[in-house]
Amino acid sequence: MLEMKLYTKFIKKIFFYSILFTGIVLSSMIFDNLIDTKDDSGYLIAVGICCLTFFILEYLLPKLKN
């Protein structure tokens, strides 16, 4: 039973990180079009938003629950 819980938790983490990576790629393309630049400014905004989301979901919420 414990092995199944670890396996399920691992699959959830992999799924979460793949969604996070897809969010970085898609939002960087969206921000590049909105800002209308060809440099890395749209990418930096997208990475900042995704890292903030990751921090809140993976660190802050579990700390607040305890």
VMD Tcl script that builds the backbone (N, CA, C; Angstrom):
set m [mol new atoms 198]
animate dup $m
set s [atomselect $m all]
$s set {name element resname resid chain x y z} {
  {N N MET 1 A 0.826 -1.204 0.000}
  {CA C MET 1 A 0.000 0.000 0.000}
  {C C MET 1 A 0.862 1.257 0.000}
  {N N LEU 2 A 1.934 1.241 0.781}
  {CA C LEU 2 A 2.833 2.390 0.846}
  {C C LEU 2 A 3.505 2.644 -0.495}
  {N N GLU 3 A 3.866 1.553 -1.190}
  {CA C GLU 3 A 4.504 1.696 -2.499}
  {C C GLU 3 A 3.549 2.336 -3.505}
  {N N MET 4 A 2.288 2.001 -3.401}
  {CA C MET 4 A 1.289 2.581 -4.301}
  {C C MET 4 A 1.122 4.065 -4.027}
  {N N LYS 5 A 1.160 4.472 -2.756}
  {CA C LYS 5 A 1.057 5.895 -2.429}
  {C C LYS 5 A 2.240 6.671 -2.979}
  {N N LEU 6 A 3.449 6.106 -2.839}
  {CA C LEU 6 A 4.635 6.768 -3.368}
  {C C LEU 6 A 4.583 6.868 -4.887}
  {N N TYR 7 A 4.118 5.808 -5.511}
  {CA C TYR 7 A 3.993 5.803 -6.971}
  {C C TYR 7 A 2.983 6.845 -7.433}
  {N N THR 8 A 1.862 6.939 -6.755}
  {CA C THR 8 A 0.834 7.915 -7.101}
  {C C THR 8 A 1.343 9.334 -6.887}
  {N N LYS 9 A 2.052 9.548 -5.783}
  {CA C LYS 9 A 2.612 10.871 -5.510}
  {C C LYS 9 A 3.644 11.262 -6.571}
  {N N PHE 10 A 4.456 10.291 -7.001}
  {CA C PHE 10 A 5.449 10.534 -8.034}
  {C C PHE 10 A 4.791 10.890 -9.360}
  {N N ILE 11 A 3.742 10.178 -9.732}
  {CA C ILE 11 A 3.021 10.465 -10.976}
  {C C ILE 11 A 2.394 11.853 -10.931}
  {N N LYS 12 A 1.847 12.237 -9.773}
  {CA C LYS 12 A 1.267 13.573 -9.635}
  {C C LYS 12 A 2.325 14.653 -9.790}
  {N N LYS 13 A 3.525 14.429 -9.228}
  {CA C LYS 13 A 4.613 15.407 -9.359}
  {C C LYS 13 A 5.054 15.537 -10.816}
  {N N ILE 14 A 5.202 14.415 -11.500}
  {CA C ILE 14 A 5.599 14.448 -12.911}
  {C C ILE 14 A 4.559 15.195 -13.734}
  {N N PHE 15 A 3.289 14.931 -13.478}
  {CA C PHE 15 A 2.211 15.616 -14.190}
  {C C PHE 15 A 2.243 17.115 -13.910}
  {N N PHE 16 A 2.456 17.498 -12.641}
  {CA C PHE 16 A 2.514 18.905 -12.268}
  {C C PHE 16 A 3.683 19.609 -12.951}
  {N N TYR 17 A 4.861 18.976 -12.966}
  {CA C TYR 17 A 6.022 19.605 -13.583}
  {C C TYR 17 A 5.886 19.701 -15.097}
  {N N SER 18 A 5.226 18.736 -15.723}
  {CA C SER 18 A 5.015 18.846 -17.167}
  {C C SER 18 A 4.050 19.976 -17.491}
  {N N ILE 19 A 3.017 20.153 -16.670}
  {CA C ILE 19 A 2.103 21.283 -16.865}
  {C C ILE 19 A 2.827 22.602 -16.622}
  {N N LEU 20 A 3.692 22.644 -15.619}
  {CA C LEU 20 A 4.465 23.857 -15.342}
  {C C LEU 20 A 5.377 24.206 -16.510}
  {N N PHE 21 A 6.054 23.221 -17.080}
  {CA C PHE 21 A 6.924 23.468 -18.220}
  {C C PHE 21 A 6.123 23.943 -19.430}
  {N N THR 22 A 4.977 23.325 -19.671}
  {CA C THR 22 A 4.118 23.751 -20.776}
  {C C THR 22 A 3.627 25.172 -20.553}
  {N N GLY 23 A 3.319 25.512 -19.312}
  {CA C GLY 23 A 2.909 26.883 -18.988}
  {C C GLY 23 A 4.002 27.887 -19.251}
  {N N ILE 24 A 5.248 27.521 -18.946}
  {CA C ILE 24 A 6.366 28.421 -19.218}
  {C C ILE 24 A 6.498 28.677 -20.714}
  {N N VAL 25 A 6.434 27.618 -21.496}
  {CA C VAL 25 A 6.602 27.758 -22.944}
  {C C VAL 25 A 5.456 28.562 -23.563}
  {N N LEU 26 A 4.214 28.205 -23.219}
  {CA C LEU 26 A 3.070 28.890 -23.826}
  {C C LEU 26 A 2.948 30.335 -23.375}
  {N N SER 27 A 3.150 30.587 -22.087}
  {CA C SER 27 A 3.016 31.961 -21.617}
  {C C SER 27 A 4.160 32.838 -22.109}
  {N N SER 28 A 5.335 32.259 -22.337}
  {CA C SER 28 A 6.409 33.077 -22.894}
  {C C SER 28 A 6.077 33.510 -24.310}
  {N N MET 29 A 5.432 32.628 -25.085}
  {CA C MET 29 A 5.024 33.018 -26.437}
  {C C MET 29 A 3.940 34.088 -26.381}
  {N N ILE 30 A 3.008 33.956 -25.450}
  {CA C ILE 30 A 1.934 34.941 -25.320}
  {C C ILE 30 A 2.498 36.300 -24.900}
  {N N PHE 31 A 3.389 36.303 -23.887}
  {CA C PHE 31 A 3.960 37.571 -23.430}
  {C C PHE 31 A 4.859 38.209 -24.478}
  {N N ASP 32 A 5.548 37.391 -25.295}
  {CA C ASP 32 A 6.349 37.963 -26.377}
  {C C ASP 32 A 5.461 38.685 -27.380}
  {N N ASN 33 A 4.294 38.137 -27.651}
  {CA C ASN 33 A 3.381 38.790 -28.596}
  {C C ASN 33 A 2.745 40.035 -27.977}
  {N N LEU 34 A 2.428 39.991 -26.678}
  {CA C LEU 34 A 1.802 41.145 -26.036}
  {C C LEU 34 A 2.772 42.302 -25.865}
  {N N ILE 35 A 4.003 41.987 -25.493}
  {CA C ILE 35 A 4.997 43.046 -25.291}
  {C C ILE 35 A 5.544 43.523 -26.627}
  {N N ASP 36 A 5.445 42.666 -27.655}
  {CA C ASP 36 A 5.894 42.975 -29.009}
  {C C ASP 36 A 7.401 43.227 -29.046}
  {N N THR 37 A 8.134 42.320 -28.441}
  {CA C THR 37 A 9.592 42.365 -28.503}
  {C C THR 37 A 10.096 41.016 -28.974}
  {N N LYS 38 A 11.311 41.000 -29.422}
  {CA C LYS 38 A 11.917 39.750 -29.884}
  {C C LYS 38 A 13.047 39.305 -28.956}
  {N N ASP 39 A 13.236 39.981 -27.845}
  {CA C ASP 39 A 14.269 39.554 -26.908}
  {C C ASP 39 A 13.652 38.672 -25.822}
  {N N ASP 40 A 14.302 38.541 -24.698}
  {CA C ASP 40 A 13.873 37.594 -23.669}
  {C C ASP 40 A 12.928 38.181 -22.632}
  {N N SER 41 A 12.380 39.346 -22.851}
  {CA C SER 41 A 11.550 39.955 -21.807}
  {C C SER 41 A 10.259 39.178 -21.574}
  {N N GLY 42 A 9.628 38.691 -22.604}
  {CA C GLY 42 A 8.424 37.886 -22.427}
  {C C GLY 42 A 8.714 36.578 -21.731}
  {N N TYR 43 A 9.855 35.985 -22.046}
  {CA C TYR 43 A 10.254 34.741 -21.406}
  {C C TYR 43 A 10.520 34.952 -19.914}
  {N N LEU 44 A 11.157 36.046 -19.572}
  {CA C LEU 44 A 11.463 36.317 -18.162}
  {C C LEU 44 A 10.197 36.540 -17.338}
  {N N ILE 45 A 9.215 37.217 -17.900}
  {CA C ILE 45 A 7.944 37.407 -17.198}
  {C C ILE 45 A 7.258 36.056 -16.991}
  {N N ALA 46 A 7.254 35.230 -18.022}
  {CA C ALA 46 A 6.613 33.921 -17.924}
  {C C ALA 46 A 7.304 33.032 -16.884}
  {N N VAL 47 A 8.627 33.031 -16.866}
  {CA C VAL 47 A 9.361 32.230 -15.889}
  {C C VAL 47 A 9.092 32.742 -14.484}
  {N N GLY 48 A 9.020 34.057 -14.315}
  {CA C GLY 48 A 8.726 34.620 -13.003}
  {C C GLY 48 A 7.352 34.217 -12.493}
  {N N ILE 49 A 6.364 34.277 -13.342}
  {CA C ILE 49 A 5.004 33.888 -12.940}
  {C C ILE 49 A 4.940 32.399 -12.620}
  {N N CYS 50 A 5.565 31.567 -13.446}
  {CA C CYS 50 A 5.535 30.121 -13.201}
  {C C CYS 50 A 6.332 29.744 -11.954}
  {N N CYS 51 A 7.439 30.409 -11.696}
  {CA C CYS 51 A 8.202 30.131 -10.475}
  {C C CYS 51 A 7.438 30.576 -9.237}
  {N N LEU 52 A 6.735 31.681 -9.327}
  {CA C LEU 52 A 5.909 32.120 -8.206}
  {C C LEU 52 A 4.786 31.122 -7.948}
  {N N THR 53 A 4.167 30.619 -9.005}
  {CA C THR 53 A 3.128 29.601 -8.858}
  {C C THR 53 A 3.691 28.338 -8.229}
  {N N PHE 54 A 4.862 27.920 -8.687}
  {CA C PHE 54 A 5.511 26.737 -8.128}
  {C C PHE 54 A 5.816 26.930 -6.644}
  {N N PHE 55 A 6.328 28.090 -6.280}
  {CA C PHE 55 A 6.656 28.363 -4.883}
  {C C PHE 55 A 5.413 28.316 -4.001}
  {N N ILE 56 A 4.346 28.914 -4.464}
  {CA C ILE 56 A 3.113 28.937 -3.664}
  {C C ILE 56 A 2.542 27.531 -3.514}
  {N N LEU 57 A 2.475 26.778 -4.609}
  {CA C LEU 57 A 1.848 25.456 -4.555}
  {C C LEU 57 A 2.704 24.403 -3.851}
  {N N GLU 58 A 4.023 24.465 -4.024}
  {CA C GLU 58 A 4.884 23.416 -3.488}
  {C C GLU 58 A 5.442 23.739 -2.101}
  {N N TYR 59 A 5.577 24.996 -1.766}
  {CA C TYR 59 A 6.208 25.332 -0.495}
  {C C TYR 59 A 5.274 26.052 0.468}
  {N N LEU 60 A 4.645 27.101 0.010}
  {CA C LEU 60 A 3.879 27.964 0.907}
  {C C LEU 60 A 2.603 27.296 1.409}
  {N N LEU 61 A 1.820 26.706 0.525}
  {CA C LEU 61 A 0.576 26.060 0.953}
  {C C LEU 61 A 0.809 24.888 1.916}
  {N N PRO 62 A 1.784 23.982 1.652}
  {CA C PRO 62 A 2.027 22.937 2.650}
  {C C PRO 62 A 2.526 23.477 3.981}
  {N N LYS 63 A 3.319 24.554 3.957}
  {CA C LYS 63 A 3.781 25.159 5.225}
  {C C LYS 63 A 2.619 25.759 5.992}
  {N N LEU 64 A 1.680 26.392 5.288}
  {CA C LEU 64 A 0.537 27.005 5.969}
  {C C LEU 64 A -0.422 25.954 6.502}
  {N N LYS 65 A -0.501 24.791 5.856}
  {CA C LYS 65 A -1.389 23.736 6.346}
  {C C LYS 65 A -0.867 23.141 7.654}
  {N N ASN 66 A 0.446 23.133 7.811}
  {CA C ASN 66 A 1.036 22.583 9.054}
  {C C ASN 66 A 1.053 23.647 10.076}
}
mol reanalyze $m
mol bondsrecalc $m
mol representation Tube
mol addrep $m
